[in-house]
Amino acid sequence: MAQLLVRNLEQSVKAKLQRRAKRHGRSMEEEVREILRDVTKQEGSRPQGGLGSEIASLFRGIGLRPGEEIPEIRDIKLQIPDFEE
């Protein structure tokens, strides 16, 4: 198995890792291994698109019923308020 040495870790991060490990009933070292496993599992399943594509995929298939369409609003002129009145 490989080893990984992490230098210059903030004390606050170390303390949070220790608390998290204690909550899960494992050593801090095992907790870090579990975090790294989880993160690398998720990496392969992430969409390759941008944020908009990711949001669209979350709502794909929900759809609106007929008559619930949201109309497009075009050519709206904004009125800028005058705060000096």
HUNOR-V138953 format. One record per backbone hydrogen bond with DSSP energy under -1.0 kcal/mol. CO is the residue of the C=O (numbers start at 1). NH is the residue of the N-H. E is the energy in kcal/mol with one decimal. If there is no record, write none. Layout:
co:CO nh:NH e:E
co:CO nh:NH e:E
//
This chain:
co:10 nh:14 e:-2.1
co:11 nh:15 e:-2.4
co:12 nh:16 e:-2.0
co:13 nh:17 e:-2.4
co:14 nh:18 e:-2.3
co:15 nh:19 e:-2.3
co:16 nh:20 e:-2.6
co:17 nh:21 e:-2.6
co:18 nh:22 e:-2.2
co:19 nh:23 e:-2.3
co:20 nh:24 e:-1.7
co:21 nh:26 e:-2.5
co:27 nh:31 e:-2.3
co:28 nh:32 e:-2.4
co:29 nh:33 e:-2.0
co:30 nh:34 e:-2.4
co:31 nh:35 e:-2.4
co:32 nh:36 e:-2.5
co:33 nh:37 e:-2.4
co:34 nh:38 e:-2.5
co:35 nh:39 e:-2.4
co:36 nh:40 e:-2.2
co:37 nh:41 e:-1.9
co:38 nh:42 e:-2.0
co:39 nh:43 e:-1.5
co:50 nh:54 e:-2.0
co:51 nh:55 e:-2.6
co:52 nh:56 e:-2.5
co:53 nh:57 e:-2.1
co:54 nh:58 e:-1.3
co:55 nh:59 e:-1.1
co:59 nh:62 e:-1.8
co:65 nh:68 e:-2.4
//
